[in-house]
Amino acid sequence: MNLKDWSDAWRLLGYIEGANDCDASTDGHDVIQEAVNALAEILGRNAPKGEKK
């Protein structure tokens, strides 16, 4: 994964998390948060050289 794709993925993940936090009353909130956390972990492990999030 190149730096631009990695950076874009983090940005989009932030949008998803922000939208999810805006409506915490939905039944899927915890499921979506778990998915966001799992994807963040994957992105953290696969950072381009010299980058750490």
N, C-alpha and C positions, 0 to 999 in steps of 0.2 A: 504494500500500500504506500503510495507516495504521500508527501506531507500535505498537499492540498486536499486530497481525498480524506485523509485522517482528520484534518482540521474541520472540514465540512461535516464529517460524521459526528464529531463532538458538538458542533453548532446545532445540527439537527436534533441530536439527542437532548440537548438543552431545551429546544423548543417543545419537544414531546413532554419532557418532565415538567416544564412550566405550564403547559396546557393541562396536564394531568393534575397538577396542584391547584389549578383554578377551580376545579370541580371535584373536590375530594369526597363528595357525597355519593358518587357513582359506585356501583358494585365492583367494577373492574379496576378501581384505583390501585389496589394492592397488587394486582396481577401486572398492571402496566408498570408500576414502580419496580417490581421485581425484574421485569424485562429490561427496563432502563439500567438498573444496577448491573445486570449480567452483561449487557452490551458495553457499559462503561469499563467493566473489568477486562473484557476482551480487547477493547481499544487500548487500554492501559498496557496490556501485555504485548501489543503489536505496534507500539509507537515506532515511527521512523527513527533512524539513528539520530541521537542528539536531542530528541524530544521526549519529554515525560509530562504527563498530565496529572 
